[in-house]
Amino acid sequence: MPGEQPGDKSLIKLNTNESPYDTSERASSAAAQKASELRLYSDPECAELTQCAAGYYGIDKDGILFTNGSDEALNYAALAFCEKGAAFADITYGFYKVICDLYGIDRKIIPLKEDLSIDISDYFNAGRTAIIANPNAPTGIALSLDDIEAVLKENPDDVVIIDEAYVDFGAQSCTCLIDRYDNLLVIQTMSKSRSLAGGRLGMALGNRELIEDLNRIKYSTNPYNVNSMTMAAGCCAFLDNEYFTENCGKIINTREAVSSELKKAGFELTESKANFIFAKHSRISGKELYTELRNRGVLVRHFDLPRINEYIRVTVGTDKDMGVFMDNINQILKEKK
Ligand SMILES: *Cc1c(COP(=O)(O)O)cnc(C)c1O
């Protein structure tokens, strides 16, 4: 199940990794302008948006497919490339398992190491489609470009899917490897770093033959998968690069500041390169911490799963919201003494 979208708007919402910053003004006004043309179908080829993205990433427009959120790109990729099965971590984005179960795709679950990092050699010669979130969720731990390249080299006959939902918060994107590896499919989203979660805009980037396969599925299931307001907003989101860079920078700074405060308060953290913090404390369980915070008006995410049920995942919000979060954390710990 996705994280809760609470009706109570007074809660400080740090549970689904949305951006705390508004959508770029340019992007939202472009969307608003399109609202008067909703009589017409959207462009099934997303031509203008694809042009924007091709310029932005420096890749061929035939190597780009836009989708209704990146979950739709993952859905298409599961249908197109997983006939031999899929391989992914025991602790990663929950949707991979959901989608495999829906389609009856055989899944090989690869445990993370004790420290919750990925051992890339576990993905060599996978004999099926590897799916790796980089940075991983909910740990936030990133792999290097060299690590990704090694996985690509060691799976020459199978597609490797790299889900870069959080890449803009401090990890290295592997889009630069697309020209050299025809088995690489990169998936990105505008939901997190570009403040467009409700617009639903994701993309798949890769070799033109891979994108052609995905397009076949798109045109057989949902040719107008991206609506015209979102398409217009997406273009402007690419063009408004300064605003995007500034917001990512702010989120990274806040993440680092709150991380060091949490460490001072006795928390153990993974090294997150994402827009969330994954933390546990020896004196209080993840579940109790989640509940205590919620009772005080701060909503974070707790996963009741083996290996990570001691942790909470906290989306990085504004400095103000994170101040309230930290005050509550310190109070809860004081009461636990
Ligand atoms: C949020 C997320 C997605 C999906 O995002 P969309 O809103 O569907 O674009 C995909 N992968 C990971 C790892 C995510 O955290």
The ligand as a Tripos MOL2 file, in Angstrom:
@<TRIPOS>MOLECULE
LIG
   15    15     1     0     0
SMALL
NO_CHARGES

@<TRIPOS>ATOM
      1 C1          8.0290    7.4180   -5.6640 C.3       1 LIG1
      2 C2          8.7350    6.3200   -6.3700 C.ar      1 LIG1
      3 C3          8.3540    5.9040   -7.6520 C.ar      1 LIG1
      4 C4          7.0780    6.3210   -8.3180 C.3       1 LIG1
      5 O1          6.8980    7.5960   -8.4940 O.3       1 LIG1
      6 P1          5.7540    8.1560   -9.4550 P.3       1 LIG1
      7 O2          5.0720    9.1590   -8.6250 O.co2     1 LIG1
      8 O3          4.8780    7.0300   -9.9100 O.co2     1 LIG1
      9 O4          6.5250    8.7240  -10.5790 O.co2     1 LIG1
     10 C5          9.1210    4.9620   -8.2930 C.ar      1 LIG1
     11 N1         10.1940    4.4200   -7.7070 N.ar      1 LIG1
     12 C6         10.5690    4.7650   -6.4800 C.ar      1 LIG1
     13 C7         11.7670    4.1240   -5.8800 C.3       1 LIG1
     14 C8          9.8440    5.7070   -5.7660 C.ar      1 LIG1
     15 O5         10.1810    6.0090   -4.5140 O.3       1 LIG1
@<TRIPOS>BOND
     1     1     2 1
     2     2     3 ar
     3     2    14 ar
     4     3     4 1
     5     3    10 ar
     6     4     5 1
     7     5     6 1
     8     6     7 2
     9     6     8 1
    10     6     9 1
    11    10    11 ar
    12    11    12 ar
    13    12    13 1
    14    12    14 ar
    15    14    15 1
@<TRIPOS>SUBSTRUCTURE
     1 LIG1         1 GROUP 0 **** ****
